[in-house]
Amino acid sequence: MKKIIISAVLACVLFATPALAAQKFGFVNLPEVLVKAEPAKQVSEKRAALKKKLQNKLLAERKAIQEMQIQREKQKKMLKPEALEEMDRKIRERMFRFNEDQKKAEAELKEEQNKMSEPVLTLLGKVIDEYGKKNGYTAIFNKLQMPFVADSADVTPEIIKELNNAWKNKK
């Protein structure tokens, strides 16, 4: 029984080798493409600008809340308990709104990044598909999911070049 199994496995390996030899596989480092390619850089710059704008808005609100807290501390000995309570309530309300605004800003940033990245990812998929067909590849895999990839099989620089060209021509 052992001999039959070993013979079957050996036959599969021997007969499959010529079929696999005719195949051409490529590998692309997708995170590298999404950092080095021009369209990805543009998305990153736009995201950074939006993030800075949202952060500045939140920073101004945080400073206003801190100023309210400072004023409360300065006036706490002079104010009646009811007035102090009212000040505390206003500060709590403003802090609550600030926290809500912060959550909204994070969601907006994420949504905008998705909107900005979607055309780049769509184009990247087309570029990889066209590159693979044009150069006779059977398949192009994500390099990071493989335990070993020979440098000669890495098509990342070519994909970056093709993506940059496709992005320029798209505009």
Disulfide bonds with the S-S distance in Angstrom:
none
